[in-house]
Structures are given as C-alpha cells and as structure tokens.
Amino acid sequence: MMINVKNKLRRNYIIKKESNLFQKKLEINYIRTCACKKSHINCLTAKEWLKSQIGVWQFFYEKRDIRKKDLHPATFPISLSNKIIKLFSHEGELVVDPFVGSGTTLLSSQDLNRNAVGFDLQEEYIDLCKDRLIQENLLNSSKQIAVHDDALNIPLYFENNTISLIWTSPPYANLLNRKRKNKSRRDRKNDQYLKVEQYSQDPRDLGTMSPDNYTKEIGDIFENIYPLLKPKGHCVINVPDMWWENKRITIHVSIIQELRKRGYELRNTIIWDRTNIVNRIGIFGWPSNYITMGTTFEYLLDFWKPE
C-alpha cells in the first residue's frame, strides 16, 4: 500500500534532536512509482545498462559539487551518486545514506525522484544538506531528509524490508586524523599542508577510531540496518585503502570480511578511477620506496541482502 507523502514532512529537509520527529518512524514512501516490471532491479534501458558493465568508472564534477575542503574533507561527485542510485533502485524507492556528509546522496535522489534519508553526527553537515536541498524539484513527488543522529540509531526510523539501496562513503578510520606533512604538499605550498582533514574529534566518529575498532563499529552499524533492507536490496560502500606508517591499510578488505560476517553478500567490486579529477600527483616514496598514490582510485563495494 502506498504511504501518503503529503504530510508534515513535505518541506522538512532536516530533523534534529529538538524535532518531534527525532528517533520516530518516518512516514516516507518506499514503493516504486515507475512502470517497470517487478523483476527489474532499476529503470535503466538496455543501452544505459551496458555502460555499467565495465568495472572501472570515471566521473567529472559539476557546478553543484562541493570541492572546498573547509566545507567537507571528502566528497564524491554527484555524477557518481547518480549512477549508483540509477543502477540499484527504481523511482519512488527509498535510499539511505548512514554517513550523509555534505548531502550528495540526497541531492542525487532529489534529481532522480528517489526518496532518501541521510544521517550524520555533525550538525554542520546537516545544515549543509539543507542548504543544498533548498531548491525543491517540482517535477517529482519524492522526499529527501537529513537527520542529525548516530548511524547506530537508524532502525528507529524505518520498518523492516523498506530500504532498496544503502549508498554511502564512510570515514576512513583514524587514518585522516593526522597532520598532512608529505613532500608534495609542502613543495607546492598546498593549503592542506600541516592540516588535519578529519570530520570531527567526536569519540563516536568512525574517523577517530583505530582500524580494528573501526571495522567492528562498521559491522555493528550495517548489521543494525540489515533487517531494514529489502531482500536483494543493494548496499554500496565507497572506500579507499590508505598508507599508514609505511604499511598498506586495506580498509576495503576489512569491510568485505566484516559485512560478510554480518549477513551481506559481496556482488561486485568496482574501481572508481579518479585520475581524471586529481589535480597533481606528488612523488611518493621516490627513489627508494614504491608507493601508489591512493587518491587516484577508490573502491565501490557492492553488497546485497540475499533473498
């Protein structure tokens, strides 16, 4: 049965602790509004589907993308978000981002007529989401909501088997929680030199945790969300690996192993090739220690909930 979306949430883009909607079940539609066949996993044409078969993707930024590190230290392009949402959901269905950050998932969902809810610990990011969603799309009936709350509390907002897609880019453990001292930034007089590019110092923030604690916390969050995901609903996580004290920290491997333990099944590993949007590549390790620059590619890990 279709849930009536013409309610008090119609123009409420944010929910904070003082709201009477905080930690309450949301009245938001999750049933597809398109005319696609029941067996179809998205609204794509065969030609559009074909473009997604290649396992290495590139994207460009557009005018609405946020590139300023002082607003948010790690954003992904709207074009990337659009592709994920179009590939793994139908119009009218529900998309959830547990670490919504600057709100790109919500903005894409608004463009594509998907209902979406994003969560973040940092109130400033929820306000940023509101600013980016201020121009309502009058051509569709979908709703996008940003919630200032811990991702561990997501089950308080939804019924089981209602989410079609979980799409997010979580923090990268405490690997960003240090001053940037590499030679390429220093020699270029980069304004990021000696800066700590971390989301916050909140102890609940995944970005303050050691890799081991981070992995367990990620597992707990996604295990909580698992019952909310529809059978065969997808969960796509964008994450890179990192160098730390001259060792490769394979965050993507840790997440794959942890989510498998929590019931998710890995379906695809896609490489986001970022070489076309990286401004300048520094010389890391030369001439004695070969290190690949991690910012030139990231992983898109595609899981689903087995039927």
C-alpha positions as CSV (number, residue, x, y, z in Angstrom):
1,M,0.0,0.0,0.0
2,M,1.3,3.5,-0.9
3,I,2.1,5.6,2.0
4,N,0.8,9.2,1.9
5,V,3.8,11.5,1.5
6,K,1.7,14.7,1.6
7,N,2.2,15.1,5.3
8,K,4.0,17.3,7.8
9,L,7.4,16.2,6.3
10,R,6.5,17.7,2.9
11,R,9.1,20.6,3.3
12,N,11.1,19.4,6.3
13,Y,14.5,18.7,5.0
14,I,16.2,18.2,8.4
15,I,15.5,16.5,11.7
16,K,17.4,17.4,14.8
17,K,17.1,16.3,18.4
18,E,14.6,19.1,19.3
19,S,12.2,17.9,16.5
20,N,9.2,15.8,17.4
21,L,10.2,13.5,14.5
22,F,13.5,12.7,16.1
23,Q,14.0,8.9,16.5
24,K,10.5,8.2,15.3
25,K,9.4,6.1,12.4
26,L,9.3,8.3,9.3
27,E,6.3,8.5,7.0
28,I,8.1,8.3,3.7
29,N,7.3,6.3,0.6
30,Y,9.4,3.3,-0.2
31,I,7.4,1.7,-3.0
32,R,8.4,2.2,-6.7
33,T,6.3,4.7,-8.6
34,C,7.6,3.7,-12.1
35,A,6.0,1.3,-14.5
36,C,8.9,-1.2,-14.6
37,K,8.4,-4.9,-14.5
38,K,8.6,-6.4,-11.0
39,S,11.7,-8.5,-11.9
40,H,13.7,-5.4,-13.0
41,I,16.2,-4.0,-10.5
42,N,16.2,-0.5,-11.9
43,C,14.7,1.8,-14.5
44,L,17.6,1.7,-17.0
45,T,17.3,0.9,-20.6
46,A,19.5,-1.8,-22.1
47,K,21.8,0.8,-23.6
48,E,22.2,2.6,-20.2
49,W,22.8,-0.8,-18.5
50,L,25.6,-1.6,-21.0
51,K,27.5,1.4,-19.9
52,S,27.7,0.0,-16.3
53,Q,29.2,-3.4,-17.3
54,I,32.7,-2.1,-17.3
55,G,34.2,-2.4,-13.9
56,V,36.3,0.7,-13.9
57,W,34.4,4.0,-13.8
58,Q,35.3,7.7,-14.2
59,F,33.3,10.8,-13.3
60,F,33.5,14.5,-13.6
61,Y,32.5,17.2,-11.1
62,E,29.7,19.6,-12.0
63,K,28.9,23.1,-10.8
64,R,26.8,21.9,-7.8
65,D,29.6,19.7,-6.4
66,I,31.4,20.8,-3.3
67,R,35.1,20.9,-3.7
68,K,36.2,23.0,-0.7
69,K,37.9,21.0,2.0
70,D,36.8,23.5,4.6
71,L,33.2,22.6,3.9
72,H,33.8,18.9,3.9
73,P,37.1,17.0,3.6
74,A,35.9,14.1,1.4
75,T,33.0,14.4,-1.1
76,F,32.2,12.3,-4.1
77,P,30.7,13.7,-7.4
78,I,27.0,14.0,-8.0
79,S,27.6,12.0,-11.2
80,L,28.9,9.1,-9.2
81,S,26.0,9.2,-6.9
82,N,23.6,9.4,-9.8
83,K,25.0,6.3,-11.4
84,I,24.8,4.2,-8.2
85,I,21.2,5.3,-7.4
86,K,20.0,4.7,-11.0
87,L,21.7,1.3,-11.1
88,F,20.4,-0.1,-7.9
89,S,16.9,1.5,-7.3
90,H,13.7,2.5,-9.0
91,E,11.9,5.8,-8.9
92,G,9.9,6.2,-5.7
93,E,12.0,3.7,-3.8
94,L,13.9,4.5,-0.6
95,V,17.7,5.2,-0.5
96,V,19.5,5.6,2.9
97,D,23.0,7.1,3.5
98,P,24.3,6.3,7.0
99,F,27.1,8.9,6.7
100,V,25.5,11.6,4.6
101,G,28.1,14.3,5.0
102,S,27.6,17.1,2.5
103,G,24.3,15.6,1.2
104,T,25.3,14.5,-2.3
105,T,23.2,11.3,-1.9
106,L,20.2,13.4,-1.1
107,L,20.8,15.8,-3.9
108,S,21.1,12.9,-6.4
109,S,17.9,11.4,-5.0
110,Q,16.1,14.6,-5.5
111,D,17.2,14.8,-9.1
112,L,16.2,11.2,-9.8
113,N,12.9,11.0,-8.0
114,R,14.0,8.7,-5.2
115,N,13.0,9.1,-1.6
116,A,16.1,9.4,0.6
117,V,17.2,9.8,4.2
118,G,20.7,10.6,5.3
119,F,22.3,10.6,8.8
120,D,25.3,12.3,10.2
121,L,26.8,13.0,13.7
122,Q,27.9,16.5,12.7
123,E,25.1,19.2,12.9
124,E,27.0,21.5,10.5
125,Y,26.8,18.8,7.8
126,I,23.0,18.5,8.3
127,D,22.7,22.3,7.8
128,L,24.9,22.0,4.7
129,C,22.4,19.3,3.4
130,K,19.6,21.7,4.0
131,D,21.3,24.5,2.0
132,R,21.9,22.2,-0.9
133,L,18.3,20.9,-1.0
134,I,16.7,24.3,-0.7
135,Q,15.7,24.3,-4.4
136,E,12.8,21.8,-4.4
137,N,12.4,19.7,-7.5
138,L,8.8,20.3,-8.5
139,L,8.8,17.6,-11.2
140,N,8.7,14.7,-8.8
141,S,7.0,13.8,-5.5
142,S,10.0,12.3,-3.7
143,K,11.3,13.5,-0.3
144,Q,14.8,13.9,1.0
145,I,15.5,14.2,4.7
146,A,18.8,14.8,6.6
147,V,18.8,13.6,10.2
148,H,21.2,14.7,12.9
149,D,21.7,11.4,14.6
150,D,24.1,8.5,15.1
151,A,24.0,5.8,12.3
152,L,23.5,3.2,15.1
153,N,20.0,4.6,15.6
154,I,18.9,4.2,12.0
155,P,16.5,1.3,12.9
156,L,14.4,3.7,14.9
157,Y,13.3,5.5,11.7
158,F,12.3,2.7,9.4
159,E,10.3,-0.5,9.2
160,N,11.9,-3.8,8.1
161,N,12.3,-4.6,4.4
162,T,11.7,-1.0,3.2
163,I,15.1,0.3,2.1
164,S,16.0,-0.5,-1.5
165,L,19.5,0.9,-1.5
166,I,22.1,1.8,1.1
167,W,24.7,4.1,-0.5
168,T,27.4,5.8,1.4
169,S,31.1,6.7,1.8
170,P,32.1,6.2,5.5
171,P,35.0,7.8,7.3
172,Y,38.3,6.0,6.9
173,A,39.1,5.1,10.5
174,N,41.7,7.4,12.1
175,L,43.9,7.4,9.0
176,L,43.0,11.0,8.2
177,N,43.4,12.1,11.8
178,R,46.9,13.4,11.5
179,K,48.7,16.5,10.1
180,R,49.5,16.4,6.4
181,K,53.3,16.5,6.0
182,N,54.1,14.8,2.7
183,K,56.6,16.5,0.5
184,S,54.3,17.1,-2.5
185,R,52.0,19.3,-0.4
186,R,54.9,21.1,1.2
187,D,56.7,21.8,-2.0
188,R,53.5,23.0,-3.7
189,K,52.7,25.2,-0.7
190,N,49.4,23.4,-0.6
191,D,46.9,25.0,1.8
192,Q,46.3,21.4,3.2
193,Y,49.9,21.1,4.4
194,L,50.0,20.5,8.2
195,K,46.2,20.4,8.4
196,V,44.2,17.6,10.0
197,E,41.5,16.7,7.4
198,Q,39.1,15.0,9.8
199,Y,35.4,15.3,10.2
200,S,35.5,15.8,13.9
201,Q,37.0,14.7,17.2
202,D,33.7,13.2,18.5
203,P,34.6,9.8,20.1
204,R,31.6,8.4,18.3
205,D,33.0,9.4,14.9
206,L,34.4,6.5,13.0
207,G,37.2,8.8,11.9
208,T,38.7,8.8,15.4
209,M,38.9,5.0,15.8
210,S,41.8,2.6,15.2
211,P,41.4,0.4,12.2
212,D,40.3,-2.6,14.3
213,N,37.7,-0.7,16.3
214,Y,36.6,1.0,13.1
215,T,35.9,-2.3,11.4
216,K,33.9,-3.7,14.3
217,E,31.8,-0.5,14.5
218,I,31.2,-0.5,10.8
219,G,30.0,-4.1,11.2
220,D,27.6,-3.2,14.1
221,I,26.1,-0.3,12.1
222,F,25.4,-2.3,9.0
223,E,24.2,-5.3,11.0
224,N,21.6,-3.0,12.5
225,I,20.5,-1.8,9.1
226,Y,20.4,-5.3,7.6
227,P,16.8,-6.1,8.6
228,L,15.6,-2.8,7.1
229,L,17.0,-3.7,3.6
230,K,14.7,-5.4,1.2
231,P,15.6,-8.9,0.0
232,K,18.0,-8.4,-2.9
233,G,18.4,-4.8,-1.9
234,H,21.9,-3.4,-2.5
235,C,24.4,-1.8,-0.2
236,V,27.2,0.1,-2.0
237,I,30.1,1.4,0.0
238,N,32.8,3.8,-1.4
239,V,36.1,3.4,0.4
240,P,39.9,3.7,-0.4
241,D,42.9,2.0,1.1
242,M,45.5,4.0,2.9
243,W,49.2,4.2,3.7
244,W,49.9,4.4,7.5
245,E,53.4,4.2,9.0
246,N,54.8,2.7,5.7
247,K,52.1,0.0,5.6
248,R,49.2,-0.5,3.3
249,I,46.0,-0.5,5.3
250,T,43.4,-2.4,3.3
251,I,40.2,-0.9,4.5
252,H,38.2,-2.4,1.7
253,V,39.3,-5.9,2.6
254,S,38.3,-5.3,6.2
255,I,34.9,-4.1,5.2
256,I,34.3,-7.0,2.9
257,Q,35.2,-9.5,5.6
258,E,33.2,-7.8,8.3
259,L,30.0,-7.3,6.2
260,R,30.1,-11.0,5.1
261,K,30.1,-11.9,8.8
262,R,27.0,-9.8,9.3
263,G,25.0,-11.4,6.5
264,Y,25.8,-9.4,3.4
265,E,26.9,-11.0,0.2
266,L,29.5,-9.3,-1.9
267,R,28.3,-9.0,-5.6
268,N,30.8,-6.7,-7.3
269,T,33.9,-4.7,-6.8
270,I,34.1,-1.6,-9.0
271,I,37.1,0.7,-9.3
272,W,36.4,4.4,-9.2
273,D,39.3,5.7,-11.4
274,R,40.0,9.3,-10.2
275,T,43.0,10.1,-12.4
276,N,40.9,12.5,-14.5
277,I,40.0,14.7,-11.5
278,V,43.2,14.6,-9.5
279,N,44.9,18.0,-9.9
280,R,48.6,17.0,-9.5
281,I,50.2,13.7,-8.4
282,G,53.0,14.0,-5.9
283,I,56.2,11.9,-5.9
284,F,55.6,9.4,-3.0
285,G,58.5,7.2,-1.9
286,W,60.9,8.1,-4.7
287,P,63.5,6.9,-5.2
288,S,63.7,4.1,-2.7
289,N,60.2,3.1,-1.7
290,Y,57.4,2.4,-4.3
291,I,54.1,3.7,-3.1
292,T,51.0,4.1,-5.3
293,M,49.1,7.3,-4.7
294,G,45.8,6.1,-3.1
295,T,43.8,9.2,-4.1
296,T,43.9,8.1,-7.8
297,F,41.5,5.3,-7.3
298,E,38.9,4.1,-4.8
299,Y,36.7,1.0,-4.4
300,L,32.9,0.8,-4.8
301,L,31.9,-2.4,-2.9
302,D,28.5,-3.7,-4.0
303,F,26.8,-6.0,-1.5
304,W,23.2,-7.2,-1.3
305,K,20.9,-8.9,1.1
306,P,20.4,-12.5,-0.2
307,E,16.7,-13.4,-0.7
